[in-house]
């Protein structure tokens, strides 16, 4: 059997029979099988939008050896009596717990929020009635914030190829489509993620792992740099290893860790708002036509350096998506974006954020605790000014020209819109940078200025970072680890999950 890697340009709406005929014609063979190694949309020329594909073909009619197999993550198993507790069931927490359990640890995964079905009902009730649930919201609950924030699986992190392949295969084994293994911009969608996290939970439990929902880590018992016990609102838990994968929103858990000697420092982060356009406007701007067969919806990624003090960029673009009330706490008002697998909603949304150094903004050295306080005040201030969960908005052109809108637009946001001088609600340096960035974006995408901008986007990444070593071990501790987005070192599903895998593997290899 011989093998050959080939590159093909394929129409966006191709059928498998056409792909087979292209392979046959290119290689002059009749008996063969193939697998897609990479698939990316090339939309640089609107009159020639196509899939750029790399395909591995194998056939007895070919010569050439099989490509070197890609190395796989090896998790060494041994019978252990050691117990591990992982706090947080987002991508980092789940994969840390999954690897530890596979390696033979007696692992307990605790999650402050509800299991995913109950969480879904709580979110639906919140959006219909305004009754906020601390256990079932967009930030907390099974699968973490990532379950309800689109499910994009792209990552710019380097040196995580082993971990990434393991993560993607685990998702596929849990019901994700095979395409996530070869698409350049893979995406699961919040609807599929809700089912996948349940399957992952069952797989973890079948390995012997324990999951405790609606369980909040309240305190630690520490002696000479070693955590001996965790106190939760459901009882105390003893373990040999404690891993915190709390995400970027669990402020009281951050404070509890600081009180117990875990060291954090303020880092650069980003603030801004979420923009919304009709999806057909984005499609026409990117493709030249309102629909493109074989492709769900057009995307964009924009950056601007027109403000020399603050980089401005788009974040978490959700084609065919929805803007959601993503607050983690009752009296705060923040937004995020999500989309379903088909990305067939009427609107496109993305964050427009400006990079921020809080020390420079406030003119002094800011502690990690002060950073949390400052962010809380900003998020609570949006709630107080809005008088609830209605989202403050204005047109993008209104924002640029500093004028309050007079028309109420149609929007995907479920809890109402409030005309507001949004540029005044944000820190002045942030809104000034965003204004310059939005002017630049409007030059890059035709009709961009016709969209709307709304709410506070304050959770693009954690605003503080833990002091830890490369394995995730917190400085000054023997058995306390922090991983994932809450550690301040990662952002997004894949990079956070990979950090969880690396932290767990470090623990496994050290014991």
C-alpha positions as CSV (number, residue, x, y, z in Angstrom):
1,X,0.0,0.0,0.0
2,X,1.4,3.4,-1.0
3,X,0.6,6.8,0.3
4,X,0.6,10.4,-1.0
5,X,-0.3,13.8,0.4
6,X,-2.0,16.1,-2.2
7,X,-3.3,19.6,-2.1
8,X,-6.7,20.4,-3.8
9,X,-8.8,23.4,-4.4
10,X,-12.4,22.4,-4.0
11,X,-15.7,24.3,-4.6
12,X,-17.5,25.3,-1.4
13,X,-20.4,23.1,-2.2
14,X,-18.6,20.0,-3.3
15,X,-19.9,16.4,-3.0
16,X,-17.8,13.4,-1.9
17,X,-18.2,11.9,-5.4
18,X,-16.5,15.0,-6.9
19,X,-13.7,14.8,-4.4
20,X,-13.1,11.2,-5.3
21,X,-13.1,12.0,-9.1
22,X,-10.5,14.8,-8.5
23,X,-8.2,12.4,-6.6
24,X,-8.6,9.8,-9.3
25,X,-7.8,12.3,-12.1
26,X,-4.9,13.9,-10.3
27,X,-3.1,10.6,-9.3
28,X,-4.3,8.4,-12.2
29,X,-5.5,5.6,-9.9
30,X,-8.8,3.7,-9.4
31,X,-8.6,1.9,-6.1
32,X,-7.9,4.1,-3.1
33,X,-9.1,5.6,0.1
34,X,-8.4,9.0,1.6
35,X,-8.6,11.1,4.7
36,X,-8.7,14.9,5.0
37,X,-5.7,16.3,6.9
38,X,-6.6,20.0,6.7
39,X,-9.4,22.1,5.3
40,X,-9.5,25.9,5.2
41,X,-11.7,28.4,3.4
42,X,-9.8,30.8,1.0
43,X,-12.0,33.9,0.5
44,X,-9.2,36.3,-0.6
45,X,-10.8,36.6,-4.0
46,X,-14.5,37.0,-4.0
47,X,-14.9,35.6,-7.5
48,X,-13.0,32.5,-6.5
49,X,-13.9,31.4,-2.9
50,X,-12.9,27.8,-2.4
51,X,-11.8,25.2,0.1
52,X,-8.1,24.7,0.3
53,X,-7.6,21.0,1.2
54,X,-4.8,18.7,2.1
55,X,-5.7,15.0,1.6
56,X,-3.8,11.8,2.4
57,X,-4.5,9.2,-0.2
58,X,-3.6,5.5,0.2
59,X,-3.7,3.0,-2.7
60,X,-2.0,-0.2,-3.9
61,X,-1.4,1.7,-7.1
62,X,0.8,4.3,-5.4
63,X,4.4,4.2,-4.2
64,X,5.6,6.1,-1.2
65,X,5.7,5.3,2.5
66,X,3.1,6.2,5.0
67,X,3.7,9.5,6.8
68,X,5.2,9.3,10.2
69,X,2.4,8.7,12.7
70,X,1.7,11.7,14.9
71,X,2.7,11.0,18.5
72,X,-0.1,10.5,20.9
73,X,-0.4,11.6,24.6
74,X,0.5,8.7,26.8
75,X,-1.1,8.7,30.3
76,X,0.7,6.2,32.5
77,X,-1.6,4.3,34.7
78,X,-0.9,2.7,38.0
79,X,-2.9,1.7,41.0
80,X,-2.8,4.5,43.5
81,X,-4.3,5.4,46.8
82,X,-3.8,9.1,46.2
83,X,-6.8,11.4,46.1
84,X,-7.1,14.5,43.9
85,X,-9.7,17.3,44.0
86,X,-10.3,19.5,41.0
87,X,-12.3,22.7,41.4
88,X,-14.2,23.8,38.3
89,X,-15.7,21.7,35.4
90,X,-14.7,23.9,32.5
91,X,-12.3,22.7,29.9
92,X,-9.2,23.0,32.1
93,X,-10.9,21.5,35.1
94,X,-12.5,18.6,33.3
95,X,-9.4,17.6,31.4
96,X,-7.2,17.9,34.4
97,X,-9.6,15.6,36.3
98,X,-10.0,13.2,33.3
99,X,-6.2,12.7,33.0
100,X,-5.7,12.3,36.7
101,X,-8.5,9.7,36.9
102,X,-7.0,7.9,33.8
103,X,-3.7,7.8,35.7
104,X,-5.2,6.1,38.7
105,X,-5.9,8.9,41.1
106,X,-9.1,8.9,43.0
107,X,-10.4,12.1,41.6
108,X,-13.3,14.3,42.7
109,X,-14.4,17.1,40.4
110,X,-16.5,19.8,42.1
111,X,-18.5,22.4,40.4
112,X,-20.2,25.3,42.0
113,X,-23.0,25.4,39.4
114,X,-25.6,22.9,38.2
115,X,-25.4,20.0,35.8
116,X,-26.0,21.1,32.2
117,X,-29.7,20.4,31.8
118,X,-30.7,22.2,35.0
119,X,-28.3,25.0,34.0
120,X,-30.0,25.3,30.6
121,X,-33.4,25.7,32.3
122,X,-32.0,28.3,34.7
123,X,-30.6,30.4,31.9
124,X,-34.0,30.2,30.0
125,X,-35.8,31.3,33.2
126,X,-33.4,34.2,33.7
127,X,-33.8,35.5,30.2
128,X,-37.6,35.3,30.3
129,X,-38.2,36.6,33.9
130,X,-35.0,38.4,35.0
131,X,-34.7,36.0,38.0
132,X,-31.0,35.3,38.2
133,X,-29.7,31.9,39.5
134,X,-26.2,31.8,41.1
135,X,-26.1,28.1,40.2
136,X,-27.4,28.1,36.6
137,X,-26.0,31.0,34.6
138,X,-23.7,31.7,31.6
139,X,-20.6,31.7,33.8
140,X,-21.1,28.8,36.3
141,X,-22.3,25.2,35.8
142,X,-21.3,22.1,34.0
143,X,-18.7,22.7,31.3
144,X,-17.9,26.2,32.6
145,X,-18.5,29.4,30.6
146,X,-17.3,27.6,27.5
147,X,-20.4,25.5,27.3
148,X,-22.5,28.5,26.5
149,X,-20.0,30.6,24.6
150,X,-20.0,29.3,21.1
151,X,-17.5,26.3,21.2
152,X,-14.8,27.7,19.0
153,X,-11.8,25.3,19.1
154,X,-9.1,27.5,17.6
155,X,-5.9,28.3,19.5
156,X,-2.8,30.3,18.9
157,X,-0.9,28.5,21.7
158,X,2.3,26.9,20.6
159,X,3.8,23.6,21.9
160,X,0.4,22.0,22.7
161,X,0.1,19.7,19.7
162,X,0.0,16.5,21.8
163,X,-2.5,17.9,24.2
164,X,-4.6,19.4,21.4
165,X,-4.9,16.1,19.5
166,X,-5.9,14.3,22.7
167,X,-8.5,16.9,23.5
168,X,-10.0,16.9,20.0
169,X,-10.1,13.1,19.9
170,X,-11.8,13.1,23.3
171,X,-14.5,15.5,22.0
172,X,-15.0,13.3,18.9
173,X,-15.3,10.2,21.1
174,X,-18.0,12.1,23.0
175,X,-20.0,12.9,19.8
176,X,-18.3,15.9,18.2
177,X,-18.0,15.7,14.4
178,X,-14.8,14.4,12.9
179,X,-14.3,17.7,11.1
180,X,-13.0,19.4,14.2
181,X,-9.8,17.4,13.7
182,X,-9.0,19.0,10.3
183,X,-10.9,22.3,9.9
184,X,-8.6,25.3,10.3
185,X,-11.3,27.0,12.4
186,X,-13.3,24.2,14.1
187,X,-16.4,25.0,15.9
188,X,-18.8,22.9,18.0
189,X,-21.7,25.3,18.9
190,X,-23.3,25.7,22.3
191,X,-26.1,23.3,21.3
192,X,-23.7,20.4,20.7
193,X,-21.5,21.3,23.6
194,X,-24.5,20.9,26.0
195,X,-24.7,17.2,24.9
196,X,-21.0,16.6,24.7
197,X,-20.2,17.7,28.3
198,X,-22.8,15.2,29.5
199,X,-21.1,12.4,27.7
200,X,-17.7,13.5,29.0
201,X,-19.1,13.5,32.5
202,X,-20.4,9.9,32.1
203,X,-17.0,8.8,30.7
204,X,-15.2,10.3,33.7
205,X,-17.6,8.6,36.1
206,X,-17.2,5.3,34.3
207,X,-13.5,5.5,35.0
208,X,-14.4,5.8,38.7
209,X,-14.3,9.6,39.0
210,X,-16.7,11.5,41.3
211,X,-18.6,14.7,40.3
212,X,-20.2,17.0,42.8
213,X,-22.4,19.7,41.4
214,X,-23.7,22.8,43.3
215,X,-20.7,22.5,45.6
216,X,-18.7,25.7,46.4
217,X,-15.1,25.6,47.7
218,X,-15.2,28.0,50.7
219,X,-12.0,27.6,52.6
220,X,-8.7,25.7,52.7
221,X,-6.9,24.2,55.7
222,X,-3.2,24.8,55.0
223,X,-0.2,23.7,57.1
224,X,3.4,24.7,56.2
225,X,2.6,25.1,52.5
226,X,0.5,22.0,52.2
227,X,-3.3,22.0,51.7
228,X,-4.7,19.3,53.9
229,X,-8.4,19.8,53.4
230,X,-10.9,21.8,51.5
231,X,-14.1,23.1,53.2
232,X,-17.1,23.3,50.9
233,X,-20.7,24.2,51.5
234,X,-21.5,20.5,51.3
235,X,-18.8,19.2,53.6
236,X,-15.1,18.9,53.9
237,X,-12.9,17.0,51.4
238,X,-9.4,15.6,52.2
239,X,-7.0,15.0,49.3
240,X,-3.3,14.7,48.4
241,X,-3.6,17.1,45.4
242,X,-5.8,20.1,44.9
243,X,-6.2,21.7,41.4
244,X,-8.1,25.0,41.0
245,X,-9.5,25.6,37.5
246,X,-12.0,28.2,38.4
247,X,-12.2,30.3,35.3
248,X,-12.0,34.1,35.3
249,X,-15.3,35.0,37.0
250,X,-15.2,33.3,40.5
251,X,-14.1,36.4,42.4
252,X,-14.9,35.1,45.9
253,X,-12.8,32.0,45.2
254,X,-9.9,34.2,44.0
255,X,-10.2,36.1,47.3
256,X,-10.3,32.9,49.4
257,X,-7.1,31.7,47.7
258,X,-5.4,35.0,48.3
259,X,-6.4,34.9,52.0
260,X,-4.7,31.5,52.2
261,X,-1.4,32.8,50.8
262,X,-1.8,32.1,47.0
263,X,0.1,34.9,45.3
264,X,-1.4,36.8,42.3
265,X,-0.4,39.9,40.3
266,X,-2.3,42.2,38.0
267,X,-1.7,41.6,34.3
268,X,-2.7,43.3,31.0
269,X,-6.3,42.5,29.9
270,X,-8.9,44.0,27.6
271,X,-12.2,45.8,28.0
272,X,-14.9,46.9,25.5
273,X,-18.3,46.1,24.2
274,X,-20.0,43.7,21.8
275,X,-21.0,44.7,18.3
276,X,-23.9,43.3,16.2
277,X,-24.6,43.3,12.5
278,X,-27.1,41.5,10.2
279,X,-25.2,38.4,9.1
280,X,-26.1,39.1,5.5
281,X,-24.2,42.4,5.8
282,X,-21.0,40.5,6.9
283,X,-21.6,37.8,4.2
284,X,-21.8,40.5,1.5
285,X,-18.8,42.3,2.7
286,X,-16.6,39.2,3.0
287,X,-18.0,37.1,0.1
288,X,-19.7,39.6,-2.2
289,X,-23.0,37.7,-2.0
290,X,-25.5,37.2,0.8
291,X,-25.1,33.4,1.0
292,X,-22.4,30.9,0.0
293,X,-23.4,27.3,-0.5
294,X,-21.3,24.9,1.6
295,X,-20.3,27.6,4.2
296,X,-22.4,28.4,7.2
297,X,-21.7,32.1,7.7
298,X,-18.9,34.6,7.0
299,X,-16.5,35.5,9.8
300,X,-14.1,38.4,10.4
301,X,-11.0,39.1,12.6
302,X,-9.9,42.7,12.9
303,X,-7.1,44.6,14.6
304,X,-6.2,48.2,14.7
305,X,-3.1,50.1,15.9
306,X,-4.5,53.6,15.2
307,X,-4.5,54.3,18.9
308,X,-0.9,54.0,19.8
309,X,-1.5,53.5,23.5
310,X,-4.1,50.7,23.3
311,X,-4.3,47.9,20.7
312,X,-7.9,47.5,19.6
313,X,-9.2,44.2,18.2
314,X,-12.3,42.0,17.7
315,X,-12.7,39.0,20.0
316,X,-14.8,35.9,19.9
317,X,-16.6,36.6,16.7
318,X,-19.9,34.6,16.5
319,X,-21.3,34.2,13.0
320,X,-25.1,33.7,13.0
321,X,-24.9,34.1,16.8
322,X,-26.6,35.7,19.8
323,X,-25.5,38.3,22.4
324,X,-26.2,36.9,25.9
325,X,-26.3,38.3,29.4
326,X,-23.2,36.6,30.8
327,X,-23.0,37.9,34.3
328,X,-21.7,35.6,37.0
329,X,-23.4,37.5,39.8
330,X,-26.9,39.0,40.4
331,X,-26.3,42.7,40.4
332,X,-23.9,43.0,37.5
333,X,-24.5,43.6,33.8
334,X,-22.0,42.1,31.2
335,X,-22.4,40.5,27.8
336,X,-20.8,37.7,25.8
337,X,-21.6,36.1,22.4
338,X,-22.5,32.5,21.4
339,X,-23.7,30.6,18.4
340,X,-25.1,27.2,17.6
341,X,-23.5,24.6,15.4
342,X,-25.3,25.6,12.3
343,X,-24.6,29.3,12.8
344,X,-27.8,30.1,11.0
345,X,-29.0,33.0,13.2
346,X,-30.0,36.4,11.7
347,X,-27.1,38.3,13.4
348,X,-23.3,38.3,13.6
349,X,-21.6,39.6,16.8
350,X,-18.1,40.1,18.1
351,X,-16.5,42.0,20.9
352,X,-14.6,45.2,20.2
353,X,-12.0,45.6,23.0
354,X,-9.0,47.7,23.8
355,X,-5.9,46.4,25.6
356,X,-5.6,47.8,29.1
357,X,-2.9,48.1,31.7
358,X,-4.7,49.0,35.0
359,X,-1.5,50.4,36.6
360,X,-1.2,52.9,33.8
361,X,-4.9,53.7,33.8
362,X,-5.0,54.4,37.5
363,X,-1.5,55.9,37.7
364,X,-0.2,53.6,40.5
365,X,0.7,50.0,41.2
366,X,-2.5,48.0,41.6
367,X,-2.7,44.8,43.6
368,X,-4.6,41.7,42.4
369,X,-7.2,42.3,45.0
370,X,-7.7,45.9,43.9
371,X,-8.0,44.7,40.3
372,X,-10.9,42.5,41.3
373,X,-12.6,45.3,43.2
374,X,-12.2,47.7,40.3
375,X,-13.7,45.2,37.8
376,X,-16.6,44.5,40.2
377,X,-17.4,48.2,40.5
378,X,-17.3,48.6,36.7
379,X,-19.7,45.6,36.2
380,X,-22.0,46.7,39.0
381,X,-22.0,50.2,37.7
382,X,-23.4,49.0,34.3
383,X,-26.2,47.2,36.2
384,X,-27.0,50.2,38.3
385,X,-27.0,52.7,35.4
386,X,-29.1,50.3,33.2
387,X,-31.5,49.6,36.1
388,X,-31.2,45.9,35.5
389,X,-30.2,43.5,32.7
390,X,-31.3,45.6,29.7
391,X,-28.2,46.2,27.7
392,X,-27.0,49.8,27.1
393,X,-26.5,50.3,23.3
394,X,-25.8,52.8,20.6
395,X,-25.0,52.6,16.9
396,X,-21.4,52.2,15.9
397,X,-21.6,55.5,14.1
398,X,-23.3,57.0,17.2
399,X,-20.4,55.7,19.4
400,X,-17.9,57.3,17.0
401,X,-19.7,60.6,16.9
402,X,-20.8,60.5,20.6
403,X,-24.5,60.8,20.1
404,X,-27.3,58.9,21.8
405,X,-29.4,56.8,19.4
406,X,-33.0,57.7,18.6
407,X,-34.1,54.4,17.1
408,X,-34.5,51.0,18.8
409,X,-32.9,48.4,16.5
410,X,-33.7,44.7,16.2
411,X,-31.3,42.6,18.2
412,X,-30.6,39.0,19.3
413,X,-30.1,40.2,22.9
414,X,-33.0,38.6,24.9
415,X,-33.4,41.1,27.8
416,X,-34.0,44.4,26.1
417,X,-32.0,47.4,24.9
418,X,-31.4,50.7,26.6
419,X,-30.3,53.7,24.5
420,X,-27.2,55.1,26.3
421,X,-24.0,57.1,26.0
422,X,-22.0,53.9,26.1
423,X,-18.7,55.8,25.5
424,X,-19.2,57.5,28.9
425,X,-19.9,54.3,30.8
426,X,-16.5,52.8,29.8
427,X,-13.1,54.2,31.0
428,X,-12.3,57.2,28.8
429,X,-9.0,55.8,27.5
430,X,-10.8,52.6,26.5
431,X,-13.7,54.3,24.7
432,X,-11.2,56.7,22.9
433,X,-9.2,53.8,21.7
434,X,-12.3,51.9,20.6
435,X,-13.6,54.9,18.7
436,X,-10.4,55.0,16.7
437,X,-10.5,51.3,16.2
438,X,-14.1,51.4,15.0
439,X,-13.3,54.0,12.4
440,X,-10.5,51.7,11.2
441,X,-12.8,48.7,11.1
442,X,-15.4,50.7,9.1
443,X,-12.8,51.3,6.4
444,X,-11.9,47.6,6.3
445,X,-15.4,46.1,6.1
446,X,-18.0,47.8,3.9
447,X,-21.1,48.8,6.0
448,X,-19.5,48.0,9.3
449,X,-20.5,51.4,10.7
450,X,-24.1,50.5,10.3
451,X,-24.0,48.0,13.1
452,X,-24.7,48.5,16.8
453,X,-22.5,48.3,19.8
454,X,-23.7,47.3,23.3
455,X,-22.9,46.4,26.8
456,X,-19.7,45.7,28.7
457,X,-17.4,42.9,27.6
458,X,-15.1,42.5,30.6
459,X,-14.2,38.8,30.5
460,X,-12.0,38.4,27.4
461,X,-9.4,37.0,29.8
462,X,-8.5,37.0,33.5
463,X,-7.3,40.3,34.8
464,X,-5.0,38.7,37.3
465,X,-2.4,36.0,37.1
466,X,-1.3,33.5,39.7
467,X,2.4,33.0,40.6
468,X,3.1,29.4,39.6
469,X,5.7,27.2,38.0
470,X,5.5,25.7,34.5
471,X,3.6,22.7,35.9
472,X,0.9,24.9,37.5
473,X,2.2,24.5,41.1
474,X,1.4,27.7,43.1
475,X,4.4,29.4,44.5
476,X,5.0,28.5,48.2
477,X,2.8,25.3,48.0
478,X,3.5,21.6,47.8
479,X,0.2,20.4,46.4
480,X,-1.9,23.3,45.3
481,X,-2.2,23.9,41.5
482,X,-3.9,26.5,39.4
483,X,-4.7,25.9,35.7
484,X,-6.7,27.2,32.8
485,X,-8.2,30.6,32.3
486,X,-8.5,31.4,36.0
487,X,-4.7,31.1,36.3
488,X,-4.3,34.0,34.0
489,X,-2.1,32.0,31.5
490,X,-4.7,30.8,28.9
491,X,-7.9,31.9,27.1
492,X,-10.4,29.8,25.2
493,X,-11.4,26.2,25.2
494,X,-8.4,24.5,23.6
495,X,-5.6,26.4,25.3
496,X,-7.3,26.1,28.7
497,X,-8.0,22.4,28.2
498,X,-4.4,21.9,27.2
499,X,-3.2,23.7,30.3
500,X,-5.4,21.4,32.4
501,X,-3.8,18.3,30.6
502,X,-0.3,19.7,31.2
503,X,-1.0,20.4,34.8
504,X,-2.4,16.9,35.4
505,X,0.5,15.2,33.5
506,X,3.0,17.2,35.6
507,X,1.3,15.8,38.7
508,X,1.2,12.3,37.4
509,X,4.9,12.3,36.5
510,X,5.9,13.8,39.8
511,X,4.2,11.0,41.9
